[in-house]
Amino acid sequence: MALLQGYAQKMERLQQEIERIVSTKEATVGVAINGMEANDTLSIRGRRHFPMQSVFKFHIALAILAEVEKGKLSLDQQIEIKKSELLPGLWSPIRKKYPEGTTLTIAEIIKYTVALSDNVGCDALLRLLGEPEAVERYFSSLGFKDFAVKINEETMQNNWDLQFLNWTTPKEANNILAAFYENKDGLLSKEHHDFIWNVMKGTKTGKGRLRGQLPKGTVVAHKTGWSGKHKETDVTAAVNNIGIVFLPNGNYFTISVFVTASKESFETNERIIADIAKAAWDYFNDK
């Protein structure tokens, strides 16, 4: 009992440290953190709806893999991306590399979409699923209710207000991370499990967020999201990062941090996430 009380007190100190980090910021921050033990859990605004922005590309990839598991798609299936689908003005390494259009495998498109946050790749995957809401229906069928996907990247990036239609709670983001990493229900074959988590470990975006203050070489499997600033109000709707942080002792923790309604600079918003991740790292390494 004394040991459990000690853990509880340490987790309480971690929560207090996170609340201290966010208390001076002009931003609304949601956090969920889960360790491998049941008592290693905390959340701040954990049930609030936060706009996902590109975080939802992880969920889209999982919905595609579900179709691959059913035999309806395959990772080596060739998909044509036409020049007319290259979404001018939106972030796309695919468009930069293939300005006249190209043909890529589904596996290649997932890597662009998740690891490089490619918007053209994202919408190509959504076309394979039929519509954005197919992603929401898939996760709802698995019991994940605090999550919504209504629109694609093209729509989201062209209308500021519509981005809020694609939302999650920090707690549900962590629940989905854990469900697909632990894979206790056999949601993915070993091949597809290894594939998506290797892609997540290879994410190139968000170097100043979850990974920002962690020791060099720390493995983080993660997905980022960012809204940019509103041109008139200067408010940032989303600077996000969800993922799994792997510890030197072989353990890991899941962490989802969402920053919204922020009047802070981009660098400060990223630093909020980095500070929270470092506080969690210190907690789990000190156990």
Disulfide bonds with the S-S distance in Angstrom:
none
